């Protein structure tokens, strides 16, 4: 998914096309739309799980 989004951003060169910009919009990083705390918590929980998963060799 990363490569699809990033390569399409390279070819279209429109603002808000990169993966990081999509994530900022999906999880309301730059604004405080309704429910932003739940989305930010979901992002944080997912990142914590991913780091633990990678560091433990898949035990988590």
PDBQT receptor file of N, H, CA, C and O in Angstrom, charges set to zero:
ATOM      1  N   UNK A   1       0.828  -1.185   0.000  1.00  0.00    +0.000 N 
ATOM      2  CA  UNK A   1       0.000   0.000   0.000  1.00  0.00    +0.000 C 
ATOM      3  C   UNK A   1       0.876   1.254   0.000  1.00  0.00    +0.000 C 
ATOM      4  O   UNK A   1       0.568   2.240  -0.669  1.00  0.00    +0.000 OA
ATOM      5  N   UNK A   2       1.973   1.199   0.762  1.00  0.00    +0.000 N 
ATOM      6  H   UNK A   2       2.222   0.398   1.306  1.00  0.00    +0.000 HD
ATOM      7  CA  UNK A   2       2.881   2.345   0.830  1.00  0.00    +0.000 C 
ATOM      8  C   UNK A   2       3.360   2.749  -0.560  1.00  0.00    +0.000 C 
ATOM      9  O   UNK A   2       3.301   3.921  -0.931  1.00  0.00    +0.000 OA
ATOM     10  N   UNK A   3       3.837   1.764  -1.328  1.00  0.00    +0.000 N 
ATOM     11  H   UNK A   3       3.885   0.811  -1.026  1.00  0.00    +0.000 HD
ATOM     12  CA  UNK A   3       4.387   2.071  -2.645  1.00  0.00    +0.000 C 
ATOM     13  C   UNK A   3       3.322   2.587  -3.607  1.00  0.00    +0.000 C 
ATOM     14  O   UNK A   3       3.601   3.461  -4.428  1.00  0.00    +0.000 OA
ATOM     15  N   UNK A   4       2.127   2.064  -3.515  1.00  0.00    +0.000 N 
ATOM     16  H   UNK A   4       1.901   1.354  -2.848  1.00  0.00    +0.000 HD
ATOM     17  CA  UNK A   4       1.048   2.531  -4.393  1.00  0.00    +0.000 C 
ATOM     18  C   UNK A   4       0.756   3.998  -4.131  1.00  0.00    +0.000 C 
ATOM     19  O   UNK A   4       0.659   4.788  -5.070  1.00  0.00    +0.000 OA
ATOM     20  N   UNK A   5       0.618   4.368  -2.875  1.00  0.00    +0.000 N 
ATOM     21  H   UNK A   5       0.697   3.726  -2.112  1.00  0.00    +0.000 HD
ATOM     22  CA  UNK A   5       0.297   5.759  -2.533  1.00  0.00    +0.000 C 
ATOM     23  C   UNK A   5       1.458   6.685  -2.868  1.00  0.00    +0.000 C 
ATOM     24  O   UNK A   5       1.249   7.753  -3.444  1.00  0.00    +0.000 OA
ATOM     25  N   UNK A   6       2.684   6.289  -2.513  1.00  0.00    +0.000 N 
ATOM     26  H   UNK A   6       2.854   5.422  -2.045  1.00  0.00    +0.000 HD
ATOM     27  CA  UNK A   6       3.836   7.156  -2.743  1.00  0.00    +0.000 C 
ATOM     28  C   UNK A   6       4.153   7.307  -4.229  1.00  0.00    +0.000 C 
ATOM     29  O   UNK A   6       4.450   8.413  -4.681  1.00  0.00    +0.000 OA
ATOM     30  N   UNK A   7       4.096   6.217  -4.996  1.00  0.00    +0.000 N 
ATOM     31  H   UNK A   7       3.854   5.319  -4.629  1.00  0.00    +0.000 HD
ATOM     32  CA  UNK A   7       4.383   6.335  -6.425  1.00  0.00    +0.000 C 
ATOM     33  C   UNK A   7       3.308   7.145  -7.148  1.00  0.00    +0.000 C 
ATOM     34  O   UNK A   7       3.623   7.898  -8.069  1.00  0.00    +0.000 OA
ATOM     35  N   UNK A   8       2.061   7.003  -6.750  1.00  0.00    +0.000 N 
ATOM     36  H   UNK A   8       1.805   6.391  -6.002  1.00  0.00    +0.000 HD
ATOM     37  CA  UNK A   8       1.025   7.830  -7.369  1.00  0.00    +0.000 C 
ATOM     38  C   UNK A   8       1.235   9.294  -7.013  1.00  0.00    +0.000 C 
ATOM     39  O   UNK A   8       0.949  10.169  -7.830  1.00  0.00    +0.000 OA
ATOM     40  N   UNK A   9       1.730   9.582  -5.807  1.00  0.00    +0.000 N 
ATOM     41  H   UNK A   9       1.963   8.871  -5.143  1.00  0.00    +0.000 HD
ATOM     42  CA  UNK A   9       2.014  10.964  -5.416  1.00  0.00    +0.000 C 
ATOM     43  C   UNK A   9       3.163  11.530  -6.242  1.00  0.00    +0.000 C 
ATOM     44  O   UNK A   9       3.160  12.716  -6.570  1.00  0.00    +0.000 OA
ATOM     45  N   UNK A  10       4.147  10.695  -6.582  1.00  0.00    +0.000 N 
ATOM     46  H   UNK A  10       4.149   9.731  -6.316  1.00  0.00    +0.000 HD
ATOM     47  CA  UNK A  10       5.253  11.164  -7.416  1.00  0.00    +0.000 C 
ATOM     48  C   UNK A  10       4.786  11.573  -8.810  1.00  0.00    +0.000 C 
ATOM     49  O   UNK A  10       5.286  12.545  -9.377  1.00  0.00    +0.000 OA
ATOM     50  N   UNK A  11       3.839  10.837  -9.354  1.00  0.00    +0.000 N 
ATOM     51  H   UNK A  11       3.433  10.048  -8.894  1.00  0.00    +0.000 HD
ATOM     52  CA  UNK A  11       3.384  11.118 -10.711  1.00  0.00    +0.000 C 
ATOM     53  C   UNK A  11       2.355  12.240 -10.780  1.00  0.00    +0.000 C 
ATOM     54  O   UNK A  11       2.350  13.004 -11.745  1.00  0.00    +0.000 OA
ATOM     55  N   UNK A  12       1.488  12.357  -9.783  1.00  0.00    +0.000 N 
ATOM     56  H   UNK A  12       1.492  11.736  -8.999  1.00  0.00    +0.000 HD
ATOM     57  CA  UNK A  12       0.451  13.397  -9.828  1.00  0.00    +0.000 C 
ATOM     58  C   UNK A  12       0.936  14.725  -9.274  1.00  0.00    +0.000 C 
ATOM     59  O   UNK A  12       0.526  15.783  -9.753  1.00  0.00    +0.000 OA
ATOM     60  N   UNK A  13       1.807  14.684  -8.269  1.00  0.00    +0.000 N 
ATOM     61  H   UNK A  13       2.140  13.825  -7.880  1.00  0.00    +0.000 HD
ATOM     62  CA  UNK A  13       2.394  15.879  -7.649  1.00  0.00    +0.000 C 
ATOM     63  C   UNK A  13       1.357  16.884  -7.166  1.00  0.00    +0.000 C 
ATOM     64  O   UNK A  13       1.559  18.095  -7.254  1.00  0.00    +0.000 OA
ATOM     65  N   UNK A  14       0.249  16.368  -6.657  1.00  0.00    +0.000 N 
ATOM     66  H   UNK A  14       0.084  15.384  -6.585  1.00  0.00    +0.000 HD
ATOM     67  CA  UNK A  14      -0.763  17.231  -6.055  1.00  0.00    +0.000 C 
ATOM     68  C   UNK A  14      -0.487  17.340  -4.557  1.00  0.00    +0.000 C 
ATOM     69  O   UNK A  14       0.119  16.441  -3.974  1.00  0.00    +0.000 OA
ATOM     70  N   UNK A  15      -0.924  18.426  -3.935  1.00  0.00    +0.000 N 
ATOM     71  H   UNK A  15      -1.416  19.156  -4.409  1.00  0.00    +0.000 HD
ATOM     72  CA  UNK A  15      -0.773  18.507  -2.476  1.00  0.00    +0.000 C 
ATOM     73  C   UNK A  15      -1.612  17.430  -1.787  1.00  0.00    +0.000 C 
ATOM     74  O   UNK A  15      -2.661  17.025  -2.289  1.00  0.00    +0.000 OA
ATOM     75  N   UNK A  16      -1.148  16.991  -0.672  1.00  0.00    +0.000 N 
ATOM     76  H   UNK A  16      -0.296  17.320  -0.264  1.00  0.00    +0.000 HD
ATOM     77  CA  UNK A  16      -1.822  15.975   0.155  1.00  0.00    +0.000 C 
ATOM     78  C   UNK A  16      -1.918  14.618  -0.536  1.00  0.00    +0.000 C 
ATOM     79  O   UNK A  16      -2.924  13.923  -0.394  1.00  0.00    +0.000 OA
ATOM     80  N   UNK A  17      -0.905  14.243  -1.268  1.00  0.00    +0.000 N 
ATOM     81  H   UNK A  17      -0.088  14.808  -1.384  1.00  0.00    +0.000 HD
ATOM     82  CA  UNK A  17      -0.909  12.949  -1.934  1.00  0.00    +0.000 C 
ATOM     83  C   UNK A  17      -0.027  11.909  -1.239  1.00  0.00    +0.000 C 
ATOM     84  O   UNK A  17      -0.207  10.713  -1.470  1.00  0.00    +0.000 OA
ATOM     85  N   UNK A  18       0.907  12.324  -0.408  1.00  0.00    +0.000 N 
ATOM     86  H   UNK A  18       1.053  13.295  -0.221  1.00  0.00    +0.000 HD
ATOM     87  CA  UNK A  18       1.828  11.363   0.189  1.00  0.00    +0.000 C 
ATOM     88  C   UNK A  18       1.141  10.582   1.313  1.00  0.00    +0.000 C 
ATOM     89  O   UNK A  18       0.102  10.993   1.827  1.00  0.00    +0.000 OA
ATOM     90  N   UNK A  19       1.734   9.467   1.676  1.00  0.00    +0.000 N 
ATOM     91  H   UNK A  19       2.579   9.132   1.258  1.00  0.00    +0.000 HD
ATOM     92  CA  UNK A  19       1.161   8.636   2.738  1.00  0.00    +0.000 C 
ATOM     93  C   UNK A  19       1.097   9.386   4.063  1.00  0.00    +0.000 C 
ATOM     94  O   UNK A  19       0.099   9.294   4.778  1.00  0.00    +0.000 OA
ATOM     95  N   UNK A  20       2.142  10.122   4.394  1.00  0.00    +0.000 N 
ATOM     96  H   UNK A  20       2.952  10.198   3.812  1.00  0.00    +0.000 HD
ATOM     97  CA  UNK A  20       2.113  10.862   5.659  1.00  0.00    +0.000 C 
ATOM     98  C   UNK A  20       0.987  11.886   5.679  1.00  0.00    +0.000 C 
ATOM     99  O   UNK A  20       0.354  12.079   6.717  1.00  0.00    +0.000 OA
ATOM    100  N   UNK A  21       0.725  12.539   4.568  1.00  0.00    +0.000 N 
ATOM    101  H   UNK A  21       1.239  12.382   3.725  1.00  0.00    +0.000 HD
ATOM    102  CA  UNK A  21      -0.360  13.515   4.523  1.00  0.00    +0.000 C 
ATOM    103  C   UNK A  21      -1.724  12.837   4.626  1.00  0.00    +0.000 C 
ATOM    104  O   UNK A  21      -2.650  13.392   5.218  1.00  0.00    +0.000 OA
ATOM    105  N   UNK A  22      -1.850  11.648   4.056  1.00  0.00    +0.000 N 
ATOM    106  H   UNK A  22      -1.098  11.197   3.575  1.00  0.00    +0.000 HD
ATOM    107  CA  UNK A  22      -3.092  10.881   4.215  1.00  0.00    +0.000 C 
ATOM    108  C   UNK A  22      -3.296  10.519   5.686  1.00  0.00    +0.000 C 
ATOM    109  O   UNK A  22      -4.396  10.667   6.217  1.00  0.00    +0.000 OA
ATOM    110  N   UNK A  23      -2.245  10.048   6.337  1.00  0.00    +0.000 N 
ATOM    111  H   UNK A  23      -1.351   9.928   5.905  1.00  0.00    +0.000 HD
ATOM    112  CA  UNK A  23      -2.347   9.661   7.749  1.00  0.00    +0.000 C 
ATOM    113  C   UNK A  23      -2.689  10.866   8.601  1.00  0.00    +0.000 C 
ATOM    114  O   UNK A  23      -3.522  10.754   9.501  1.00  0.00    +0.000 OA
ATOM    115  N   UNK A  24      -2.078  12.015   8.354  1.00  0.00    +0.000 N 
ATOM    116  H   UNK A  24      -1.401  12.106   7.623  1.00  0.00    +0.000 HD
ATOM    117  CA  UNK A  24      -2.404  13.219   9.117  1.00  0.00    +0.000 C 
ATOM    118  C   UNK A  24      -3.873  13.571   8.967  1.00  0.00    +0.000 C 
ATOM    119  O   UNK A  24      -4.512  13.992   9.931  1.00  0.00    +0.000 OA
ATOM    120  N   UNK A  25      -4.420  13.401   7.757  1.00  0.00    +0.000 N 
ATOM    121  H   UNK A  25      -3.900  13.059   6.974  1.00  0.00    +0.000 HD
ATOM    122  CA  UNK A  25      -5.833  13.714   7.534  1.00  0.00    +0.000 C 
ATOM    123  C   UNK A  25      -6.735  12.660   8.168  1.00  0.00    +0.000 C 
ATOM    124  O   UNK A  25      -7.716  13.006   8.826  1.00  0.00    +0.000 OA
ATOM    125  N   UNK A  26      -6.412  11.358   7.977  1.00  0.00    +0.000 N 
ATOM    126  H   UNK A  26      -5.615  11.076   7.443  1.00  0.00    +0.000 HD
ATOM    127  CA  UNK A  26      -7.244  10.277   8.514  1.00  0.00    +0.000 C 
ATOM    128  C   UNK A  26      -7.328  10.316  10.031  1.00  0.00    +0.000 C 
ATOM    129  O   UNK A  26      -8.384  10.039  10.601  1.00  0.00    +0.000 OA
ATOM    130  N   UNK A  27      -6.216  10.661  10.697  1.00  0.00    +0.000 N 
ATOM    131  H   UNK A  27      -5.359  10.886  10.234  1.00  0.00    +0.000 HD
ATOM    132  CA  UNK A  27      -6.183  10.627  12.156  1.00  0.00    +0.000 C 
ATOM    133  C   UNK A  27      -6.267  12.013  12.781  1.00  0.00    +0.000 C 
ATOM    134  O   UNK A  27      -5.979  12.168  13.967  1.00  0.00    +0.000 OA
ATOM    135  N   UNK A  28      -6.653  13.014  12.017  1.00  0.00    +0.000 N 
ATOM    136  H   UNK A  28      -6.888  12.889  11.053  1.00  0.00    +0.000 HD
ATOM    137  CA  UNK A  28      -6.878  14.394  12.490  1.00  0.00    +0.000 C 
ATOM    138  C   UNK A  28      -5.688  14.929  13.273  1.00  0.00    +0.000 C 
ATOM    139  O   UNK A  28      -5.847  15.422  14.390  1.00  0.00    +0.000 OA
ATOM    140  N   UNK A  29      -4.512  14.834  12.697  1.00  0.00    +0.000 N 
ATOM    141  H   UNK A  29      -4.383  14.434  11.790  1.00  0.00    +0.000 HD
ATOM    142  CA  UNK A  29      -3.311  15.306  13.373  1.00  0.00    +0.000 C 
ATOM    143  C   UNK A  29      -3.232  16.824  13.349  1.00  0.00    +0.000 C 
ATOM    144  O   UNK A  29      -2.811  17.431  14.334  1.00  0.00    +0.000 OA
ATOM    145  N   UNK A  30      -3.621  17.443  12.260  1.00  0.00    +0.000 N 
ATOM    146  H   UNK A  30      -3.963  16.950  11.460  1.00  0.00    +0.000 HD
ATOM    147  CA  UNK A  30      -3.487  18.893  12.124  1.00  0.00    +0.000 C 
ATOM    148  C   UNK A  30      -4.744  19.664  12.505  1.00  0.00    +0.000 C 
ATOM    149  O   UNK A  30      -4.712  20.894  12.558  1.00  0.00    +0.000 OA
ATOM    150  N   UNK A  31      -5.829  18.986  12.765  1.00  0.00    +0.000 N 
ATOM    151  H   UNK A  31      -5.855  17.988  12.722  1.00  0.00    +0.000 HD
ATOM    152  CA  UNK A  31      -7.051  19.678  13.176  1.00  0.00    +0.000 C 
ATOM    153  C   UNK A  31      -7.703  18.886  14.307  1.00  0.00    +0.000 C 
ATOM    154  O   UNK A  31      -7.241  17.805  14.673  1.00  0.00    +0.000 OA
ATOM    155  N   UNK A  32      -8.751  19.424  14.835  1.00  0.00    +0.000 N 
ATOM    156  H   UNK A  32      -9.127  20.302  14.537  1.00  0.00    +0.000 HD
ATOM    157  CA  UNK A  32      -9.458  18.762  15.938  1.00  0.00    +0.000 C 
ATOM    158  C   UNK A  32     -10.907  18.528  15.544  1.00  0.00    +0.000 C 
ATOM    159  O   UNK A  32     -11.828  19.085  16.141  1.00  0.00    +0.000 OA
ATOM    160  N   UNK A  33     -11.092  17.693  14.527  1.00  0.00    +0.000 N 
ATOM    161  H   UNK A  33     -10.344  17.240  14.042  1.00  0.00    +0.000 HD
ATOM    162  CA  UNK A  33     -12.449  17.359  14.113  1.00  0.00    +0.000 C 
ATOM    163  C   UNK A  33     -13.070  16.418  15.144  1.00  0.00    +0.000 C 
ATOM    164  O   UNK A  33     -12.344  15.839  15.952  1.00  0.00    +0.000 OA
ATOM    165  N   UNK A  34     -14.384  16.251  15.137  1.00  0.00    +0.000 N 
ATOM    166  H   UNK A  34     -14.974  16.721  14.480  1.00  0.00    +0.000 HD
ATOM    167  CA  UNK A  34     -15.042  15.399  16.136  1.00  0.00    +0.000 C 
ATOM    168  C   UNK A  34     -14.457  13.987  16.164  1.00  0.00    +0.000 C 
ATOM    169  O   UNK A  34     -14.283  13.353  15.123  1.00  0.00    +0.000 OA
ATOM    170  N   UNK A  35     -14.160  13.510  17.359  1.00  0.00    +0.000 N 
ATOM    171  H   UNK A  35     -14.301  14.025  18.205  1.00  0.00    +0.000 HD
ATOM    172  CA  UNK A  35     -13.629  12.171  17.540  1.00  0.00    +0.000 C 
ATOM    173  C   UNK A  35     -12.133  12.063  17.312  1.00  0.00    +0.000 C 
ATOM    174  O   UNK A  35     -11.606  10.959  17.181  1.00  0.00    +0.000 OA
ATOM    175  N   UNK A  36     -11.433  13.207  17.262  1.00  0.00    +0.000 N 
ATOM    176  H   UNK A  36     -11.862  14.104  17.368  1.00  0.00    +0.000 HD
ATOM    177  CA  UNK A  36     -10.005  13.168  16.966  1.00  0.00    +0.000 C 
ATOM    178  C   UNK A  36      -9.211  12.404  18.022  1.00  0.00    +0.000 C 
ATOM    179  O   UNK A  36      -8.201  11.779  17.701  1.00  0.00    +0.000 OA
ATOM    180  N   UNK A  37      -9.652  12.449  19.264  1.00  0.00    +0.000 N 
ATOM    181  H   UNK A  37     -10.473  12.957  19.525  1.00  0.00    +0.000 HD
ATOM    182  CA  UNK A  37      -8.911  11.744  20.323  1.00  0.00    +0.000 C 
ATOM    183  C   UNK A  37      -8.951  10.233  20.118  1.00  0.00    +0.000 C 
ATOM    184  O   UNK A  37      -7.951   9.557  20.359  1.00  0.00    +0.000 OA
ATOM    185  N   UNK A  38     -10.078   9.693  19.681  1.00  0.00    +0.000 N 
ATOM    186  H   UNK A  38     -10.891  10.242  19.485  1.00  0.00    +0.000 HD
ATOM    187  CA  UNK A  38     -10.189   8.247  19.440  1.00  0.00    +0.000 C 
ATOM    188  C   UNK A  38      -9.303   7.821  18.272  1.00  0.00    +0.000 C 
ATOM    189  O   UNK A  38      -8.647   6.781  18.322  1.00  0.00    +0.000 OA
ATOM    190  N   UNK A  39      -9.296   8.645  17.218  1.00  0.00    +0.000 N 
ATOM    191  H   UNK A  39      -9.829   9.490  17.178  1.00  0.00    +0.000 HD
ATOM    192  CA  UNK A  39      -8.461   8.312  16.059  1.00  0.00    +0.000 C 
ATOM    193  C   UNK A  39      -6.990   8.412  16.394  1.00  0.00    +0.000 C 
ATOM    194  O   UNK A  39      -6.199   7.574  15.959  1.00  0.00    +0.000 OA
ATOM    195  N   UNK A  40      -6.606   9.421  17.161  1.00  0.00    +0.000 N 
ATOM    196  H   UNK A  40      -7.248  10.101  17.514  1.00  0.00    +0.000 HD
ATOM    197  CA  UNK A  40      -5.197   9.534  17.553  1.00  0.00    +0.000 C 
ATOM    198  C   UNK A  40      -4.797   8.387  18.471  1.00  0.00    +0.000 C 
ATOM    199  O   UNK A  40      -3.680   7.879  18.365  1.00  0.00    +0.000 OA
ATOM    200  N   UNK A  41      -5.679   7.970  19.364  1.00  0.00    +0.000 N 
ATOM    201  H   UNK A  41      -6.586   8.382  19.450  1.00  0.00    +0.000 HD
ATOM    202  CA  UNK A  41      -5.383   6.828  20.224  1.00  0.00    +0.000 C 
ATOM    203  C   UNK A  41      -5.231   5.562  19.391  1.00  0.00    +0.000 C 
ATOM    204  O   UNK A  41      -4.344   4.751  19.656  1.00  0.00    +0.000 OA
ATOM    205  N   UNK A  42      -6.087   5.383  18.389  1.00  0.00    +0.000 N 
ATOM    206  H   UNK A  42      -6.808   6.042  18.174  1.00  0.00    +0.000 HD
ATOM    207  CA  UNK A  42      -5.983   4.206  17.513  1.00  0.00    +0.000 C 
ATOM    208  C   UNK A  42      -4.648   4.206  16.776  1.00  0.00    +0.000 C 
ATOM    209  O   UNK A  42      -4.025   3.155  16.630  1.00  0.00    +0.000 OA
ATOM    210  N   UNK A  43      -4.204   5.363  16.314  1.00  0.00    +0.000 N 
ATOM    211  H   UNK A  43      -4.709   6.217  16.432  1.00  0.00    +0.000 HD
ATOM    212  CA  UNK A  43      -2.911   5.461  15.643  1.00  0.00    +0.000 C 
ATOM    213  C   UNK A  43      -1.780   5.120  16.612  1.00  0.00    +0.000 C 
ATOM    214  O   UNK A  43      -0.874   4.361  16.269  1.00  0.00    +0.000 OA
ATOM    215  N   UNK A  44      -1.833   5.675  17.803  1.00  0.00    +0.000 N 
ATOM    216  H   UNK A  44      -2.569   6.292  18.081  1.00  0.00    +0.000 HD
ATOM    217  CA  UNK A  44      -0.802   5.405  18.807  1.00  0.00    +0.000 C 
ATOM    218  C   UNK A  44      -0.768   3.929  19.182  1.00  0.00    +0.000 C 
ATOM    219  O   UNK A  44       0.306   3.332  19.257  1.00  0.00    +0.000 OA
ATOM    220  N   UNK A  45      -1.926   3.342  19.415  1.00  0.00    +0.000 N 
ATOM    221  H   UNK A  45      -2.799   3.827  19.353  1.00  0.00    +0.000 HD
ATOM    222  CA  UNK A  45      -1.989   1.923  19.777  1.00  0.00    +0.000 C 
ATOM    223  C   UNK A  45      -1.441   1.052  18.648  1.00  0.00    +0.000 C 
ATOM    224  O   UNK A  45      -0.718   0.089  18.904  1.00  0.00    +0.000 OA
ATOM    225  N   UNK A  46      -1.774   1.379  17.423  1.00  0.00    +0.000 N 
ATOM    226  H   UNK A  46      -2.361   2.161  17.216  1.00  0.00    +0.000 HD
ATOM    227  CA  UNK A  46      -1.258   0.619  16.290  1.00  0.00    +0.000 C 
ATOM    228  C   UNK A  46       0.246   0.728  16.152  1.00  0.00    +0.000 C 
ATOM    229  O   UNK A  46       0.918  -0.258  15.847  1.00  0.00    +0.000 OA
ATOM    230  N   UNK A  47       0.778   1.915  16.372  1.00  0.00    +0.000 N 
ATOM    231  H   UNK A  47       0.232   2.716  16.619  1.00  0.00    +0.000 HD
ATOM    232  CA  UNK A  47       2.230   2.092  16.279  1.00  0.00    +0.000 C 
ATOM    233  C   UNK A  47       2.959   1.387  17.418  1.00  0.00    +0.000 C 
ATOM    234  O   UNK A  47       4.027   0.813  17.207  1.00  0.00    +0.000 OA
ATOM    235  N   UNK A  48       2.393   1.428  18.616  1.00  0.00    +0.000 N 
ATOM    236  H   UNK A  48       1.526   1.895  18.787  1.00  0.00    +0.000 HD
ATOM    237  CA  UNK A  48       2.995   0.717  19.748  1.00  0.00    +0.000 C 
ATOM    238  C   UNK A  48       3.009  -0.779  19.479  1.00  0.00    +0.000 C 
ATOM    239  O   UNK A  48       4.012  -1.450  19.724  1.00  0.00    +0.000 OA
ATOM    240  N   UNK A  49       1.889  -1.307  18.970  1.00  0.00    +0.000 N 
ATOM    241  H   UNK A  49       1.075  -0.763  18.771  1.00  0.00    +0.000 HD
ATOM    242  CA  UNK A  49       1.849  -2.733  18.645  1.00  0.00    +0.000 C 
ATOM    243  C   UNK A  49       2.872  -3.070  17.561  1.00  0.00    +0.000 C 
ATOM    244  O   UNK A  49       3.560  -4.086  17.664  1.00  0.00    +0.000 OA
ATOM    245  N   UNK A  50       2.983  -2.243  16.531  1.00  0.00    +0.000 N 
ATOM    246  H   UNK A  50       2.424  -1.418  16.447  1.00  0.00    +0.000 HD
ATOM    247  CA  UNK A  50       3.908  -2.519  15.432  1.00  0.00    +0.000 C 
ATOM    248  C   UNK A  50       5.350  -2.549  15.927  1.00  0.00    +0.000 C 
ATOM    249  O   UNK A  50       6.109  -3.446  15.560  1.00  0.00    +0.000 OA
ATOM    250  N   UNK A  51       5.732  -1.584  16.752  1.00  0.00    +0.000 N 
ATOM    251  H   UNK A  51       5.115  -0.856  17.049  1.00  0.00    +0.000 HD
ATOM    252  CA  UNK A  51       7.102  -1.562  17.286  1.00  0.00    +0.000 C 
ATOM    253  C   UNK A  51       7.349  -2.789  18.147  1.00  0.00    +0.000 C 
ATOM    254  O   UNK A  51       8.387  -3.436  18.010  1.00  0.00    +0.000 OA
ATOM    255  N   UNK A  52       6.411  -3.123  19.037  1.00  0.00    +0.000 N 
ATOM    256  H   UNK A  52       5.568  -2.597  19.149  1.00  0.00    +0.000 HD
ATOM    257  CA  UNK A  52       6.579  -4.312  19.882  1.00  0.00    +0.000 C 
ATOM    258  C   UNK A  52       6.648  -5.572  19.027  1.00  0.00    +0.000 C 
ATOM    259  O   UNK A  52       7.448  -6.465  19.305  1.00  0.00    +0.000 OA
ATOM    260  N   UNK A  53       5.836  -5.650  18.013  1.00  0.00    +0.000 N 
ATOM    261  H   UNK A  53       5.186  -4.925  17.787  1.00  0.00    +0.000 HD
ATOM    262  CA  UNK A  53       5.823  -6.812  17.120  1.00  0.00    +0.000 C 
ATOM    263  C   UNK A  53       7.164  -6.967  16.400  1.00  0.00    +0.000 C 
ATOM    264  O   UNK A  53       7.693  -8.074  16.299  1.00  0.00    +0.000 OA
ATOM    265  N   UNK A  54       7.704  -5.868  15.906  1.00  0.00    +0.000 N 
ATOM    266  H   UNK A  54       7.274  -4.968  15.988  1.00  0.00    +0.000 HD
ATOM    267  CA  UNK A  54       8.971  -5.925  15.187  1.00  0.00    +0.000 C 
ATOM    268  C   UNK A  54      10.143  -6.210  16.111  1.00  0.00    +0.000 C 
ATOM    269  O   UNK A  54      11.066  -6.930  15.730  1.00  0.00    +0.000 OA
ATOM    270  N   UNK A  55      10.123  -5.656  17.329  1.00  0.00    +0.000 N 
ATOM    271  H   UNK A  55       9.373  -5.072  17.638  1.00  0.00    +0.000 HD
ATOM    272  CA  UNK A  55      11.237  -5.840  18.253  1.00  0.00    +0.000 C 
ATOM    273  C   UNK A  55      11.257  -7.213  18.911  1.00  0.00    +0.000 C 
ATOM    274  O   UNK A  55      12.316  -7.671  19.342  1.00  0.00    +0.000 OA
ATOM    275  N   UNK A  56      10.124  -7.869  18.997  1.00  0.00    +0.000 N 
ATOM    276  H   UNK A  56       9.264  -7.497  18.647  1.00  0.00    +0.000 HD
ATOM    277  CA  UNK A  56      10.070  -9.174  19.658  1.00  0.00    +0.000 C 
ATOM    278  C   UNK A  56      10.093 -10.329  18.671  1.00  0.00    +0.000 C 
ATOM    279  O   UNK A  56      10.013 -11.488  19.077  1.00  0.00    +0.000 OA
ATOM    280  N   UNK A  57      10.200 -10.037  17.404  1.00  0.00    +0.000 N 
ATOM    281  H   UNK A  57      10.265  -9.095  17.074  1.00  0.00    +0.000 HD
ATOM    282  CA  UNK A  57      10.232 -11.104  16.411  1.00  0.00    +0.000 C 
ATOM    283  C   UNK A  57       8.884 -11.754  16.184  1.00  0.00    +0.000 C 
ATOM    284  O   UNK A  57       8.827 -12.916  15.781  1.00  0.00    +0.000 OA
ATOM    285  N   UNK A  58       7.819 -11.053  16.424  1.00  0.00    +0.000 N 
ATOM    286  H   UNK A  58       7.865 -10.109  16.751  1.00  0.00    +0.000 HD
ATOM    287  CA  UNK A  58       6.490 -11.568  16.169  1.00  0.00    +0.000 C 
ATOM    288  C   UNK A  58       5.815 -12.200  17.371  1.00  0.00    +0.000 C 
ATOM    289  O   UNK A  58       4.760 -12.816  17.223  1.00  0.00    +0.000 OA
ATOM    290  N   UNK A  59       6.377 -12.069  18.531  1.00  0.00    +0.000 N 
ATOM    291  H   UNK A  59       7.235 -11.568  18.652  1.00  0.00    +0.000 HD
ATOM    292  CA  UNK A  59       5.739 -12.637  19.740  1.00  0.00    +0.000 C 
ATOM    293  C   UNK A  59       4.507 -11.852  20.141  1.00  0.00    +0.000 C 
ATOM    294  O   UNK A  59       3.610 -12.396  20.786  1.00  0.00    +0.000 OA
ATOM    295  N   UNK A  60       4.448 -10.602  19.774  1.00  0.00    +0.000 N 
ATOM    296  H   UNK A  60       5.176 -10.160  19.250  1.00  0.00    +0.000 HD
ATOM    297  CA  UNK A  60       3.313  -9.752  20.168  1.00  0.00    +0.000 C 
ATOM    298  C   UNK A  60       2.377  -9.600  18.997  1.00  0.00    +0.000 C 
ATOM    299  O   UNK A  60       1.354  -8.925  19.108  1.00  0.00    +0.000 OA
TER     300      UNK A  60
